[in-house]
Every structure is written in structure tokens, then in C-alpha cells.
Amino acid sequence: MPSGVEFALPGAVYRFAVDAPEVTLGGQVFAPAALVSAGPHGEVIVSIPIEHPLARRFISGGIPRRQCEVKVVDEERVWRGEVTTIDSDGIRVRFWAESTLSLTFDRQIGMVASRRCQHELFGAACGLMRETYTRRFAVVSISSYDLALDGVLEDAWASDGELIHLRTGEKATVAAQCVATTTPEHSHAVISLCAQLHDVMTGDMVDVAAGCDRTIETCRAKFRNTANFGGMPHLPLRNPFASES
């Protein structure tokens, strides 16, 4: 039975036929190139040539993480998942995807005893509204993973946050907020991303959402949200029954 694989990134969709020259499923054309196999723990592994544009988007910066949804389809069924791991042998790139159901289950029951908050920022348990902590800027300059923006941000406000490129919808995690650049006329916030945005240009608009390091101190000072803090800030750092020696 003919089947295909669909990769959906923010602003881009790629479709591949599996072990076939080309197939049409649900009115969509799936081009050749993909090989599909099963992983040891139920994952779906999709392999494509390293020279394909999708592979190049992922490996250009040392295989950075990007949000990427996967669908495996045939004439009767649809399997949905998300890319969790990527590797390459220099010839092909392998995308390891876990099912959406499995990931949802893990996220729901995956809480552990920790001093750090276990809630997803802006999720239901967190209770904060994303819009309240999102700011919009124009891109002033681009240098690899670093973007200078036409405004200022408080120290570390965007670190561990998220940037959305409004023209394409592509998202990237903010690795760090660098020291702002200042001229006599302007001050520009500079942020460093975990993954390059390939289509961003000077003048484009971006939304930047605040980040959280999941500590009680940040929850209190930055978000004033300690009532919903999902960690145990007074959890002992050592076993009180253990010997000091």
C-alpha cells in the first residue's frame, strides 16, 4: 500500500513518498526520497538525503532543535508525532519521531520532586497569559544566531523564552539575551537563538515571549506568580539522614 511522510515546520511543509518514486494521497503529491523504519521503543525513523533542503535547515547549525510535526499517511491511516532526535551519517539525515499520544502522556505524568517549577510556562497550570509577556520588535541587524531588535528589554527578560518570526511563523528558542547595543540615537536589545532563522531579514517583525528559569526567585520577581509555582523550593539539597562524613 503506498504511503508518505509529511514534515510540518512553522511556515513550511515537506512531503516524501516512502519507498516509491512518487505518490498522491489525499490530493497531495509526495515526492520520492524517504526511507521509514521502526525504532527500538516504538519511534518512527525517517531517513532523507542530507542534501535535501529540509535536512539542510536542521543541520546548518549543528542540528539545532526546531519544532517539527510528522505525519505518516497511507490510504487508510494517519500516524502523528513530533521529531525528538536527529542524527546523520554524512549521507542521510535520520529524524526520530515519537507519537503525539506518547509525548502527551509523558508530559502529563512526567512531574518529579524538584526545587524548580514543573509547569509549562503559559500553560494551564502556570496560569499566566502569554500575550501579557510578549513584545513585538523589528529586526535591526542579523549576525548568525544573534538578532538586534529595535527596542530594549530588561536584563535576561527573554532568556529561555521564544521568538516567533511573524512573516513565516517560524519559532526559535532564545538561548541568551546579550548586552544591549547603544548608540547616541538608539538602544537595541540583542538576543541569541538556539537555531538560525533562515528566512529572517532586516526590517522583519518578530514577537519575543519572556523566558523562565523555573526558580521560585524568578517566579516571584519577574512574574509575581508564586501561587501557581509548580516546584518545591524548600526541598532539601541533601539527605538529612545521611552521614556528614
N, C-alpha and C positions, 0 to 999 in steps of 0.2 A: 504494500500500500504506500503511495507516495506521501512524503512528509516534508516539513520545512521548519526552520528555526527563525524566529523574529527577535531582534535585539532592539529595545526602545530606550534611547537616551533622551534627555531633555533636548528637544529641537531636532532630533534625527532618528530615523528608523532604518534598520538594515535587515534584509530578508535573504535567507540562504536555503537552497534545496539540499536535502540530505541524501547523499549517495545517488544523485541524479543530475542530469545536465541542466534541467530547468523544470519547475512545476508551477501550476496555477492552483491556488487553494483559496476558496472564499473570495474569488475575484482579484486576489493579489498574486503578483508574479514573484517567485522565489528563485533567485539566481544560483548557479552552482557554486560550490566551494566548501561546504561544511561537512565535517565528519562528527557523528554523535556516538557517545558511548556512556556506560553507566559507571559511576564511581563506587568505591567500596562501602559507602554509607548511604547509598540511595541518591547521590548527587547526579545531575546530568552534566556531562563534559562535552563541550562543543569546541571543535578544533577548526581554525580557519588559517589560510596562508598569512604569513607575517607581513607581506606587502599590501594586504588589503587595507583600505582607509580606516575601517573600524579598528583593526589591530594597531595601526599607527597612532590612532587617537589615544589608546591606552598606554602604549609602551614608550611614547615620546619622552616622558619624564621619568623613566624608571618604573613603569607600571604603577601609576598613581591610582588611587581608589576613585571611582566615579559611580554615581547612581546609574544602574543599568538593569532593566527588567528583561526577562527572557520568556518567550512562548515557544513551545514545541507543538506543532499542529499537524494533524492529518485530516482525512475526510470525515472522521467521526469524533475525534477527541482533541482537547486542548490542555496542555500542561503548562502551568505558570510558575515562574520562580524569579530569583534575583541572583546576579553574579556576586559571589562572595570571595573568590580567589582567581588569580590569573597567573599563568606561567608560560614560558616559552623555551623552545629548544633551539632558537635561532632560525628555524624554518617555518614553523607554525606557532600560533598562539592558542593556548587552551583556556577556555572560560569555564570555570567550575560554578555551577548554579545549584542552589538549594530551593526546594519548593516553597512557594509563598505560605502555604499552610504550615509547614515545618518551622519556618522562620517566625511566623506569628505566634505559634505555640511557645517557642523558645523565649520570645520577647515578653510574653505574658507571665511565664513562671520562672524567669531567669534571675529574680532578685536574690541577692546574697546579703549577709550581715556585713556592713561596711560603714565606715565613717562618712563616705561620700554618698551623695544622693543617687538613687537608682532610677528615678523618674526620667522619662524623655522630656527634654526641655520643650515647653509649649504644648505638651501632651495633656490629656485629660487629668491625670494625677497631679501634674505640675500646677495646672490651673491658670498659668499666665497666658495672655493673648499675644501671639506672635506679632501682630500689627503694631502693638504698643512699643515693641522693642526692635522695630525695623526702620532703617533710614535709607533714603534714596540719594544717590550721588551720580554725577557724571565722571567718567574716567578721563583723567588729565594726561596720564602717561602710562606706558606699559614697559616693563623690563622683565622678561621671562615670567617667573611666578609672581612678581610684585606689581601691584597696581597702585598708582597715586590717584586720589579722589579729590573732588573739588569741595572739600569741607574738612572739618576736624571731628575727632572722636576722643572721648575720654580714654585715658591710659588703659590698654588691654580690653577695651569695651567689646571689640569684635573677635578677640582671640577665642578659638574653638567654636566660632559662630559659622554662619553660612552666607555665601554671596550668590545671588541669582542675577544672571545676565538677562535683562528684560527682552532684548531683541530675539534671542534664541531660546530662552527658558533654561539654558544650561546652568547647573549648580556646581559649586565647589566649596569645600570646607576651608575656612580661614585658619591657616596654621599659626600665624602670629600677626600681631599688629606692631608694625615697626615705628620708629621715631618719626614724627611728622616732619615734613619738609616745610620750611618757612622762607618766604621772600618778603620784601617790604610791602608788596601788594596783597599777597595771598598766603594762606596756610593750607597744606594738603595732607590729609591722612594717608599713610602708606600701609597697605596690607599685603601679606604674603600668603599665597594659596597653596593647598596641598596638591592641586592639579592645575595645569595650564588650561586656560580657556582659549581654544584655537581660533575662535571667530570674533573675539572681542576687539574693538577698535577705539581709538581716542574719540571721545565725544559720546560714546555709548552710555546709556543709563544702567545702573545696577542697584539692586536692593541689598543691603547688608543687615543681617539679623544678628543680634547680640549673642555672644557665646557664654558658656558657663563651665567652670572647672569643677562643679559639683560639690564644692565645700560649703559648710554652713556659713563661713565668713562671707563668701560671695553671695550666697542666697540672701543674707541679711543686708549687706551694704549695697549691692547692685540691684537686687530685685525686690527686697522687702517682702519676702515670701516664705519666711521660716515656718509658718503654719502648715505649709504643704511640703516641707523638706522631707525627702524620702530616704534619708540616711540615719545613722546612729552616731551623732557627733561625739558622744561621751563613751563610745565603745573603747575598752582598754586596749592599749597597744601591745601589752604583753600579758601572758597568763598569770593572774595573781597567785596561783597555787604553785607556780614553778619556782625552783630554787634560783637565787640570785647568782650563784656560782656557776 
